[in-house]
Amino acid sequence: MVEKINREDWENDFNFIQLYTKKLKDKIVWPEHWTEAKLSQNLLGEGYKVLDVGASAGHAYHAFKEHGCGYYLGVDIIEKLIDIGNEYWKDDDRCELKWMDVAKGIEVDEAFDVIILNTVIAHVIDWKKLLRDCNSVLKRGGYIMIRESVTKGETKRWAKKESAYNDNVHYFTHWYTNFNIDELREFFTKDLDMNVVKDHINPGPNYWFFAIRKKE
Ligand SMILES: C[S@@+](CC[C@H](N)C(=O)[O-])C[C@H]1O[C@@H](n2cnc3c(N)ncnc32)[C@H](O)[C@@H]1O
């Protein structure tokens, strides 16, 4: 069981950085990113503000910029990816990347309409604190959207031999929280008193998708 992940573990993982730089430049966006972007536009109209927690270099903005997003802030612990993202998106003033260790707290200057966490919660040991912190910077009536990799309702344990990714980050850190999807659902409804509006597993790759609404 990993008890502490250091910033250096991420910063020194060159394969991971290469992988996410490629995703940004080749516009490789998860199907759930498109779902989140379309859902945000349908639910909130034009000009909504999105916080992408664990954004890498901001590849998700490829989907949001086509679906009414007024401002996208991506935060991540890997400084190199933040620099690559800011350079890539420099001509779009609606998109910004900032370095942040979200395990310590979410430090932003404003509240957001949508907060997305895509395969991030499983990297953060105190995931309940992370979600409480996200909730505190979410507007009333706003949405948290989550994509998490699961097997039989548990967060998936990556093994190098089965991972499509040849990097250490997935191998070493993508399993230690090992929470259960029921636990996650209950945390939102009971602890945070929010309403789950979408709750399903995608066929095939076993990705769970949640959209949860903060009450008005
Ligand atoms: C599996 S990647 C997912 C990237 C992106 N959300 C996606 O769906 O493609 C997890 C991301 O979370 C970031 N991350 C992990 N722990 C973090 C922390 N404590 N603070 C900020 N970012 C973190 C990693 O650097 C990485 O970019």
Ligand as a Chemical Component Dictionary entry (heavy atoms), coordinates in Angstrom:
data_LIG
# 
_chem_comp.id                   LIG 
_chem_comp.type                 NON-POLYMER 
_chem_comp.pdbx_formal_charge   0 
_chem_comp.three_letter_code    LIG 
# 
loop_
_chem_comp_atom.comp_id 
_chem_comp_atom.atom_id 
_chem_comp_atom.alt_atom_id 
_chem_comp_atom.type_symbol 
_chem_comp_atom.charge 
_chem_comp_atom.model_Cartn_x 
_chem_comp_atom.model_Cartn_y 
_chem_comp_atom.model_Cartn_z 
_chem_comp_atom.pdbx_ordinal 
LIG C1  C1  C 0  -4.799 9.382  -15.125 1  
LIG S1  S1  S 1  -4.409 11.077 -15.340 2  
LIG C2  C2  C 0  -5.951 11.680 -15.985 3  
LIG C3  C3  C 0  -5.791 12.924 -16.795 4  
LIG C4  C4  C 0  -7.083 13.507 -17.337 5  
LIG N1  N1  N 0  -7.972 13.916 -16.264 6  
LIG C5  C5  C 0  -7.794 12.527 -18.244 7  
LIG O1  O1  O 0  -8.914 12.131 -17.945 8  
LIG O2  O2  O -1 -7.269 12.170 -19.295 9  
LIG C6  C6  C 0  -4.389 11.705 -13.670 10 
LIG C7  C7  C 0  -3.902 13.158 -13.592 11 
LIG O3  O3  O 0  -4.055 13.596 -12.242 12 
LIG C8  C8  C 0  -2.929 14.363 -11.885 13 
LIG N2  N2  N 0  -2.785 14.353 -10.438 14 
LIG C9  C9  C 0  -2.582 13.268 -9.635  15 
LIG N3  N3  N 0  -2.465 13.646 -8.347  16 
LIG C10 C10 C 0  -2.621 14.985 -8.335  17 
LIG C11 C11 C 0  -2.583 15.968 -7.299  18 
LIG N4  N4  N 0  -2.360 15.629 -6.031  19 
LIG N5  N5  N 0  -2.786 17.261 -7.634  20 
LIG C12 C12 C 0  -2.995 17.614 -8.926  21 
LIG N6  N6  N 0  -3.018 16.737 -9.950  22 
LIG C13 C13 C 0  -2.829 15.436 -9.654  23 
LIG C14 C14 C 0  -1.777 13.683 -12.642 24 
LIG O4  O4  O 0  -0.658 14.517 -12.807 25 
LIG C15 C15 C 0  -2.436 13.319 -13.956 26 
LIG O5  O5  O 0  -2.284 14.329 -14.923 27 
# 
loop_
_chem_comp_bond.comp_id 
_chem_comp_bond.atom_id_1 
_chem_comp_bond.atom_id_2 
_chem_comp_bond.value_order 
_chem_comp_bond.pdbx_ordinal 
LIG C1  S1  SING 1  
LIG S1  C2  SING 2  
LIG S1  C6  SING 3  
LIG C2  C3  SING 4  
LIG C3  C4  SING 5  
LIG C4  N1  SING 6  
LIG C4  C5  SING 7  
LIG C5  O1  DOUB 8  
LIG C5  O2  SING 9  
LIG C6  C7  SING 10 
LIG C7  O3  SING 11 
LIG C7  C15 SING 12 
LIG O3  C8  SING 13 
LIG C8  N2  SING 14 
LIG C8  C14 SING 15 
LIG N2  C9  SING 16 
LIG N2  C13 SING 17 
LIG C9  N3  DOUB 18 
LIG N3  C10 SING 19 
LIG C10 C11 SING 20 
LIG C10 C13 DOUB 21 
LIG C11 N4  SING 22 
LIG C11 N5  DOUB 23 
LIG N5  C12 SING 24 
LIG C12 N6  DOUB 25 
LIG N6  C13 SING 26 
LIG C14 O4  SING 27 
LIG C14 C15 SING 28 
LIG C15 O5  SING 29 
# 
